[in-house]
């Protein structure tokens, strides 16, 4: 089981998603348009990152910020902006969520139930 306690939202995401994560006790910070170096530094402090298409999660970023990061969520179709191979090598789960809000909502709802047990 992956325990997610903190999420960096690196692209524009609906406020409803942020509110839902917060309501489940998950620390959420929204920081858009970060440089590569800023993103690397920020990811060292989060369990998960949520992106759309603007932010690229490259192998270099994954390698430099590996350790705490457990999940990369792509809100939308495709994962062409995420180095899935490198993420897999580091044991980081990559989620592609075309119906992203519903899927993300269900994932965190289920994970929170497991953590409470």
MMTF fields as JSON, N, C-alpha, C and O atoms, coordinates in Angstrom:
{
  "mmtfVersion": "1.0.0",
  "mmtfProducer": "UNKNOWN",
  "numBonds": 467,
  "numAtoms": 468,
  "numGroups": 117,
  "numChains": 1,
  "numModels": 1,
  "chainsPerModel": [1],
  "groupsPerChain": [117],
  "chainIdList": ["A"],
  "bondAtomList": [4, 2, 8, 6, 12, 10, 16, 14, 20, 18, 24, 22, 28, 26, 32, 30, 36, 34, 40, 38, 44, 42, 48, 46, 52, 50, 56, 54, 60, 58, 64, 62, 68, 66, 72, 70, 76, 74, 80, 78, 84, 82, 88, 86, 92, 90, 96, 94, 100, 98, 104, 102, 108, 106, 112, 110, 116, 114, 120, 118, 124, 122, 128, 126, 132, 130, 136, 134, 140, 138, 144, 142, 148, 146, 152, 150, 156, 154, 160, 158, 164, 162, 168, 166, 172, 170, 176, 174, 180, 178, 184, 182, 188, 186, 192, 190, 196, 194, 200, 198, 204, 202, 208, 206, 212, 210, 216, 214, 220, 218, 224, 222, 228, 226, 232, 230, 236, 234, 240, 238, 244, 242, 248, 246, 252, 250, 256, 254, 260, 258, 264, 262, 268, 266, 272, 270, 276, 274, 280, 278, 284, 282, 288, 286, 292, 290, 296, 294, 300, 298, 304, 302, 308, 306, 312, 310, 316, 314, 320, 318, 324, 322, 328, 326, 332, 330, 336, 334, 340, 338, 344, 342, 348, 346, 352, 350, 356, 354, 360, 358, 364, 362, 368, 366, 372, 370, 376, 374, 380, 378, 384, 382, 388, 386, 392, 390, 396, 394, 400, 398, 404, 402, 408, 406, 412, 410, 416, 414, 420, 418, 424, 422, 428, 426, 432, 430, 436, 434, 440, 438, 444, 442, 448, 446, 452, 450, 456, 454, 460, 458, 464, 462],
  "bondOrderList": [1, 1, 1, 1, 1, 1, 1, 1, 1, 1, 1, 1, 1, 1, 1, 1, 1, 1, 1, 1, 1, 1, 1, 1, 1, 1, 1, 1, 1, 1, 1, 1, 1, 1, 1, 1, 1, 1, 1, 1, 1, 1, 1, 1, 1, 1, 1, 1, 1, 1, 1, 1, 1, 1, 1, 1, 1, 1, 1, 1, 1, 1, 1, 1, 1, 1, 1, 1, 1, 1, 1, 1, 1, 1, 1, 1, 1, 1, 1, 1, 1, 1, 1, 1, 1, 1, 1, 1, 1, 1, 1, 1, 1, 1, 1, 1, 1, 1, 1, 1, 1, 1, 1, 1, 1, 1, 1, 1, 1, 1, 1, 1, 1, 1, 1, 1],
  "groupList": [{"groupName": "UNK", "atomNameList": ["N", "CA", "C", "O"], "elementList": ["N", "C", "C", "O"], "formalChargeList": [0, 0, 0, 0], "bondAtomList": [1, 0, 2, 1, 3, 2], "bondOrderList": [1, 1, 2], "singleLetterCode": "X", "chemCompType": "L-PEPTIDE LINKING"}],
  "groupTypeList": [0, 0, 0, 0, 0, 0, 0, 0, 0, 0, 0, 0, 0, 0, 0, 0, 0, 0, 0, 0, 0, 0, 0, 0, 0, 0, 0, 0, 0, 0, 0, 0, 0, 0, 0, 0, 0, 0, 0, 0, 0, 0, 0, 0, 0, 0, 0, 0, 0, 0, 0, 0, 0, 0, 0, 0, 0, 0, 0, 0, 0, 0, 0, 0, 0, 0, 0, 0, 0, 0, 0, 0, 0, 0, 0, 0, 0, 0, 0, 0, 0, 0, 0, 0, 0, 0, 0, 0, 0, 0, 0, 0, 0, 0, 0, 0, 0, 0, 0, 0, 0, 0, 0, 0, 0, 0, 0, 0, 0, 0, 0, 0, 0, 0, 0, 0, 0],
  "groupIdList": [1, 2, 3, 4, 5, 6, 7, 8, 9, 10, 11, 12, 13, 14, 15, 16, 17, 18, 19, 20, 21, 22, 23, 24, 25, 26, 27, 28, 29, 30, 31, 32, 33, 34, 35, 36, 37, 38, 39, 40, 41, 42, 43, 44, 45, 46, 47, 48, 49, 50, 51, 52, 53, 54, 55, 56, 57, 58, 59, 60, 61, 62, 63, 64, 65, 66, 67, 68, 69, 70, 71, 72, 73, 74, 75, 76, 77, 78, 79, 80, 81, 82, 83, 84, 85, 86, 87, 88, 89, 90, 91, 92, 93, 94, 95, 96, 97, 98, 99, 100, 101, 102, 103, 104, 105, 106, 107, 108, 109, 110, 111, 112, 113, 114, 115, 116, 117],
  "secStructList": [7, 7, 7, 7, 7, 3, 3, 3, 3, 7, 1, 7, 7, 7, 2, 2, 2, 2, 2, 2, 2, 2, 2, 6, 6, 7, 3, 3, 3, 3, 7, 7, 1, 7, 7, 2, 2, 2, 2, 2, 2, 2, 2, 6, 6, 7, 1, 3, 3, 3, 3, 7, 1, 1, 1, 7, 5, 7, 2, 2, 2, 2, 2, 2, 2, 6, 6, 6, 7, 7, 3, 3, 3, 3, 3, 1, 1, 7, 7, 6, 6, 5, 7, 2, 2, 2, 2, 2, 2, 6, 6, 7, 3, 3, 3, 3, 3, 6, 6, 2, 2, 2, 2, 2, 2, 2, 2, 2, 2, 2, 2, 2, 2, 2, 2, 2, 7],
  "xCoordList": [0.84, 0.0, 0.888, 1.897, 0.49, 1.185, 0.446, -0.76, 1.155, 0.543, 0.941, 2.121, -0.054, 0.168, -0.309, -1.484, 0.623, 0.28, 0.445, -0.085, 1.186, 1.43, 1.496, 2.084, 0.878, 0.817, 1.229, 0.728, 2.148, 2.489, 1.669, 1.746, 0.9, 0.137, 0.947, 1.048, 1.524, 2.481, 1.88, 2.566, 0.618, -0.077, -1.457, -1.875, -2.155, -3.496, -4.448, -4.619, -5.055, -6.009, -7.208, -7.053, -8.38, -9.584, -9.496, -8.973, -10.004, -9.997, -10.718, -10.347, -11.731, -12.483, -11.572, -11.754, -10.607, -9.647, -8.787, -8.579, -8.295, -7.468, -8.262, -7.756, -9.508, -10.366, -10.618, -10.628, -10.824, -11.066, -9.851, -9.989, -8.674, -7.46, -7.271, -6.946, -7.474, -7.373, -8.375, -8.056, -9.583, -10.618, -10.273, -10.821, -9.371, -8.936, -7.679, -7.072, -7.303, -6.141, -4.818, -3.764, -4.863, -3.642, -3.19, -3.97, -1.92, -1.336, -1.173, -0.55, -1.721, -1.663, -1.056, -1.461, -0.073, 0.494, 0.452, 0.837, -0.011, -0.09, 1.001, 1.01, 1.921, 3.021, 3.204, 3.759, 2.732, 2.777, 3.994, 4.588, 4.341, 5.398, 6.749, 7.486, 7.065, 8.364, 9.447, 9.191, 10.631, 11.761, 12.136, 11.662, 12.97, 13.417, 14.061, 13.751, 14.944, 15.634, 14.681, 14.809, 13.735, 12.739, 11.88, 11.58, 11.485, 10.669, 11.427, 10.858, 12.687, 13.519, 13.544, 13.346, 13.782, 13.836, 12.491, 12.428, 11.421, 10.076, 9.694, 9.121, 10.004, 9.588, 10.237, 9.738, 11.321, 11.966, 11.093, 11.353, 10.053, 9.196, 7.805, 6.963, 7.545, 6.194, 6.184, 7.138, 5.065, 4.85, 4.369, 4.623, 3.671, 3.076, 3.128, 3.205, 3.082, 2.985, 1.863, 1.717, 1.084, -0.017, 0.269, 0.475, 0.279, 0.569, -0.504, -1.278, -0.528, -1.329, -0.32, 0.467, -0.328, 0.614, 1.739, 2.745, 1.599, 2.61, 3.917, 4.994, 3.837, 5.037, 5.57, 4.826, 6.849, 7.516, 8.247, 9.056, 7.955, 8.639, 9.65, 9.331, 10.855, 11.908, 12.648, 12.495, 13.442, 14.28, 15.206, 15.414, 15.757, 16.657, 15.932, 16.48, 14.716, 13.935, 13.615, 13.721, 13.226, 12.897, 14.119, 14.036, 15.249, 16.485, 16.902, 17.277, 16.834, 17.296, 16.365, 16.788, 15.105, 14.155, 13.675, 12.762, 14.282, 13.869, 14.129, 15.041, 13.33, 13.45, 12.087, 11.546, 11.53, 10.209, 9.081, 8.01, 9.301, 8.255, 7.787, 8.597, 6.475, 5.89, 4.945, 4.718, 4.383, 3.352, 3.422, 3.607, 3.27, 3.141, 1.778, 1.525, 0.909, -0.42, -0.515, -0.173, -0.983, -1.174, -2.664, -3.383, -3.13, -4.543, -4.825, -4.701, -5.2, -5.487, -5.029, -4.601, -5.122, -4.802, -3.316, -2.717, -2.726, -1.338, -0.36, -0.691, 0.859, 1.941, 3.213, 4.327, 3.025, 4.168, 5.045, 6.159, 4.58, 5.378, 6.001, 6.53, 5.932, 6.486, 7.416, 7.049, 8.599, 9.527, 9.104, 9.58, 8.21, 7.632, 8.696, 8.677, 9.615, 10.666, 11.501, 11.724, 11.954, 12.764, 11.934, 12.42, 10.699, 9.832, 9.692, 9.775, 9.482, 9.338, 10.616, 10.56, 11.75, 13.04, 13.204, 13.858, 12.616, 12.713, 11.512, 11.379, 10.654, 9.51, 8.405, 7.614, 8.351, 7.34, 6.177, 6.374, 4.975, 3.773, 3.413, 3.439, 3.076, 2.611, 1.155, 0.823, 0.295, -1.128, -1.495, -1.211, -2.128, -2.695, -4.186, -4.822, -4.75, -6.148, -6.963, -7.218, -7.378, -8.181, -9.478, -9.858, -10.155, -11.293, -10.745, -11.229, -9.73, -8.802, -9.45, -9.048, -10.434, -10.937, -11.648, -11.451, -12.465, -13.17, -12.188, -12.318, -11.208, -10.23, -9.353, -9.105, -8.887, -8.036, -8.808, -8.286, -10.057, -10.923, -11.106, -10.978, -11.402, -11.594, -10.316, -10.354, -9.183, -7.907, -7.639, -7.35, -7.735, -7.425, -8.471, -8.143, -9.719, -10.758, -10.441, -10.542, -10.065, -9.735, -8.455, -8.395, -7.442, -6.18, -6.385, -5.787, -7.214, -7.459, -8.183, -7.881, -9.139, -9.845, -8.876, -8.974, -7.933, -6.939, -6.045, -5.702, -5.674, -4.766, -5.442, -4.784, -6.745, -7.478, -7.648, -7.716, -7.718, -7.914, -6.812, -6.85],
  "yCoordList": [-1.178, 0.0, 1.246, 1.316, 2.2, 3.48, 4.46, 4.659, 5.058, 6.063, 7.448, 7.799, 8.217, 9.558, 10.562, 10.593, 11.378, 12.4, 13.813, 14.767, 13.949, 15.28, 15.21, 14.291, 16.206, 16.257, 17.641, 18.657, 17.662, 18.898, 18.931, 18.008, 19.967, 20.165, 21.135, 22.319, 20.624, 21.41, 22.074, 22.817, 21.811, 22.435, 22.896, 22.611, 23.609, 24.079, 22.897, 22.095, 22.802, 21.751, 22.431, 23.428, 21.889, 22.452, 22.498, 21.577, 23.561, 23.744, 22.601, 22.236, 22.04, 20.934, 19.749, 19.076, 19.502, 18.417, 18.735, 17.876, 19.949, 20.358, 20.268, 19.808, 20.712, 20.664, 19.233, 18.938, 18.345, 16.94, 16.33, 15.652, 16.568, 16.029, 16.586, 15.843, 17.874, 18.493, 17.896, 17.678, 17.632, 17.084, 15.681, 15.216, 15.006, 13.662, 13.711, 12.681, 14.918, 15.062, 15.067, 14.9, 15.256, 15.272, 16.719, 17.58, 16.968, 18.301, 18.546, 17.744, 19.632, 19.957, 21.334, 22.294, 21.413, 22.713, 22.836, 21.916, 23.961, 24.226, 25.219, 26.359, 24.76, 25.62, 25.368, 24.348, 26.306, 26.162, 26.855, 27.749, 26.421, 27.048, 27.053, 28.037, 25.94, 25.823, 25.514, 24.815, 26.021, 25.646, 24.201, 23.651, 23.601, 22.228, 22.112, 21.188, 23.029, 22.979, 23.214, 22.574, 24.122, 24.355, 23.108, 22.738, 22.465, 21.253, 20.138, 19.448, 19.963, 18.951, 19.203, 18.277, 20.425, 20.75, 20.534, 19.975, 20.971, 20.822, 19.349, 18.967, 18.526, 17.122, 16.337, 15.277, 16.832, 16.162, 16.217, 15.504, 17.063, 17.272, 16.674, 16.864, 15.949, 15.464, 13.979, 13.434, 13.332, 11.921, 11.74, 10.709, 12.75, 12.644, 13.993, 15.051, 13.905, 15.112, 14.888, 13.8, 15.926, 15.884, 16.902, 18.084, 16.423, 17.294, 17.13, 16.172, 18.057, 17.936, 17.781, 16.835, 18.681, 18.531, 19.556, 19.364, 20.628, 21.693, 21.269, 21.63, 20.514, 20.118, 18.796, 17.826, 18.769, 17.55, 16.916, 17.566, 15.652, 14.906, 13.988, 12.861, 14.491, 13.786, 12.806, 12.831, 11.952, 11.031, 11.773, 11.343, 12.875, 13.685, 14.187, 14.145, 14.655, 15.154, 14.018, 14.186, 12.869, 11.708, 11.255, 11.04, 11.109, 10.659, 11.627, 11.208, 12.916, 13.929, 14.072, 14.51, 13.702, 13.879, 12.551, 12.527, 11.453, 10.132, 10.001, 10.623, 9.201, 8.992, 9.084, 8.079, 10.265, 10.469, 10.273, 9.787, 10.64, 10.601, 9.168, 8.284, 8.945, 7.616, 7.514, 6.421, 8.657, 8.622, 9.864, 10.979, 9.647, 10.743, 10.562, 9.548, 11.539, 11.479, 12.422, 13.6, 11.895, 12.711, 12.922, 11.99, 14.124, 14.459, 14.698, 15.818, 13.656, 13.752, 12.509, 11.534, 12.552, 11.404, 11.368, 12.398, 10.184, 9.982, 10.292, 10.944, 9.806, 10.062, 10.487, 10.232, 11.137, 11.534, 12.587, 12.836, 13.201, 14.194, 13.615, 14.352, 12.287, 11.608, 10.492, 9.705, 10.417, 9.323, 8.11, 7.908, 7.32, 6.175, 5.127, 4.521, 4.911, 3.906, 4.231, 3.365, 5.466, 5.861, 5.827, 5.391, 6.279, 6.233, 4.789, 4.525, 3.87, 2.454, 1.923, 1.175, 2.298, 1.868, 2.319, 1.644, 3.448, 3.99, 3.605, 4.081, 2.749, 2.273, 3.305, 3.222, 4.269, 5.323, 4.94, 4.642, 4.948, 4.623, 5.809, 6.959, 5.513, 6.544, 6.237, 5.141, 7.221, 7.081, 7.978, 9.175, 7.385, 8.129, 8.153, 7.1, 9.316, 9.396, 10.227, 11.406, 9.613, 10.351, 10.904, 12.037, 10.129, 10.624, 11.042, 10.609, 11.888, 12.092, 12.407, 11.846, 13.279, 13.672, 12.512, 12.282, 11.79, 10.649, 9.594, 9.085, 9.259, 8.234, 8.672, 7.893, 9.91, 10.42, 10.457, 10.088, 10.904, 10.975, 9.583, 9.415, 8.594, 7.23, 6.656, 5.969, 6.928, 6.415, 6.923, 6.135, 8.229, 8.794, 8.417, 8.256, 8.275, 7.847, 6.437, 6.171, 5.552, 4.175, 4.105, 3.354, 4.862, 4.853, 5.384, 4.87, 6.395, 6.979, 5.958, 5.841, 5.218, 4.182, 3.128, 2.68, 2.722, 1.706, 2.221, 1.478, 3.488, 4.051, 4.182, 4.09, 4.394, 4.562, 3.234, 3.2, 2.145, 0.813, 0.41, -0.681],
  "zCoordList": [0.0, 0.0, 0.0, 0.702, -0.79, -0.844, 0.059, -0.089, 0.974, 1.852, 1.347, 1.319, 0.955, 0.43, 1.476, 1.841, 1.946, 2.937, 2.394, 2.964, 1.284, 0.731, -0.788, -1.36, -1.434, -2.895, -3.372, -2.89, -4.323, -5.022, -6.305, -7.116, -6.487, -7.719, -8.56, -8.237, -9.642, -10.422, -11.661, -12.363, -11.929, -13.064, -12.601, -11.479, -13.476, -13.14, -12.982, -13.9, -11.822, -11.484, -10.813, -10.107, -11.039, -10.451, -8.925, -8.297, -8.346, -6.903, -6.192, -5.076, -6.819, -6.224, -5.903, -4.889, -6.758, -6.515, -5.295, -4.439, -5.216, -4.078, -2.781, -1.757, -2.839, -1.654, -1.207, -0.012, -2.177, -1.844, -1.15, -0.132, -1.694, -1.088, 0.323, 1.249, 0.481, 1.808, 2.784, 3.953, 2.306, 3.187, 3.669, 4.668, 2.967, 3.352, 4.221, 4.515, 4.622, 5.499, 4.764, 5.376, 3.464, 2.657, 2.473, 2.067, 2.779, 2.595, 1.097, 0.401, 0.607, -0.815, -0.979, -0.324, -1.868, -2.228, -3.743, -4.465, -4.204, -5.64, -6.008, -5.544, -6.853, -7.308, -8.799, -9.21, -9.589, -11.04, -11.636, -11.033, -12.82, -13.615, -12.902, -12.957, -12.232, -11.571, -12.6, -13.581, -12.385, -13.232, -12.897, -11.903, -13.708, -13.459, -12.08, -11.33, -11.744, -10.45, -9.279, -8.236, -9.45, -8.399, -8.188, -7.053, -9.287, -9.204, -8.481, -7.635, -8.808, -8.14, -6.635, -5.848, -6.24, -4.805, -4.129, -3.034, -4.769, -4.189, -4.032, -3.012, -5.023, -4.99, -3.854, -3.475, -3.317, -2.178, -0.928, 0.041, -0.944, 0.217, 0.074, 0.952, -1.025, -1.294, -1.617, -2.171, -1.251, -1.575, -3.008, -3.63, -3.528, -4.86, -5.559, -4.935, -6.891, -7.698, -8.704, -9.261, -8.924, -9.877, -10.963, -10.687, -12.22, -13.352, -14.422, -14.412, -15.313, -16.529, -17.66, -17.653, -18.623, -19.729, -19.716, -20.4, -18.964, -18.977, -18.314, -18.788, -17.233, -16.491, -17.007, -17.149, -17.284, -17.75, -16.564, -15.902, -16.31, -15.248, -15.945, -16.322, -16.104, -16.839, -15.936, -14.715, -16.548, -15.795, -14.849, -13.715, -15.307, -14.472, -13.219, -12.117, -13.396, -12.263, -11.303, -10.088, -11.83, -10.989, -10.202, -8.993, -10.879, -10.216, -9.113, -8.019, -9.406, -8.452, -7.247, -6.178, -7.424, -6.326, -5.748, -4.922, -6.177, -5.684, -4.192, -3.646, -3.56, -2.119, -1.479, -1.017, -1.447, -0.839, -1.85, -1.486, -3.102, -4.125, -4.378, -4.658, -4.277, -4.429, -5.608, -6.128, -6.045, -7.065, -7.939, -7.451, -9.241, -10.202, -10.858, -11.508, -10.687, -11.278, -12.452, -12.35, -13.569, -14.777, -14.96, -15.322, -14.717, -14.868, -16.338, -16.832, -17.019, -18.44, -19.167, -18.551, -20.465, -21.303, -21.63, -21.939, -21.561, -21.952, -20.842, -19.852, -21.033, -20.073, -20.81, -20.352, -21.955, -22.768, -22.094, -22.557, -21.031, -20.304, -19.031, -18.2, -18.887, -17.708, -18.173, -19.046, -17.607, -17.908, -17.075, -15.958, -17.639, -16.929, -16.624, -15.553, -17.544, -17.345, -16.103, -15.258, -15.998, -14.843, -13.566, -12.522, -13.638, -12.456, -11.973, -10.773, -12.888, -12.538, -11.904, -10.928, -12.443, -11.885, -10.431, -9.635, -10.096, -8.741, -7.865, -6.737, -8.391, -7.619, -7.445, -6.505, -8.345, -8.281, -9.19, -10.368, -8.644, -9.403, -10.29, -9.85, -11.548, -12.473, -12.798, -13.249, -12.56, -12.854, -14.02, -14.016, -15.013, -16.122, -15.885, -15.844, -15.729, -15.336, -16.327, -16.084, -17.452, -18.424, -17.816, -18.114, -16.976, -16.211, -14.868, -13.823, -14.903, -13.807, -12.476, -11.457, -12.449, -11.138, -10.449, -9.256, -11.189, -10.609, -10.137, -9.024, -10.962, -10.605, -9.438, -8.517, -9.477, -8.407, -7.095, -6.043, -7.17, -5.994, -5.388, -4.175, -6.216, -5.723, -5.141, -4.12, -5.775, -5.276, -3.863, -2.962, -3.669, -2.359, -1.314, -0.138, -1.732, -0.801, -0.293, 0.905, -1.186, -0.802, 0.024, 0.998, -0.341, 0.4, 1.818, 2.763, 1.97, 3.274, 4.157, 5.345, 3.579, 4.344, 4.835, 5.977, 3.981, 4.372, 5.5, 6.42, 5.419, 6.426, 7.78, 8.816, 7.779, 9.031, 9.748, 10.976, 9.005, 9.609, 10.514, 11.084]
}
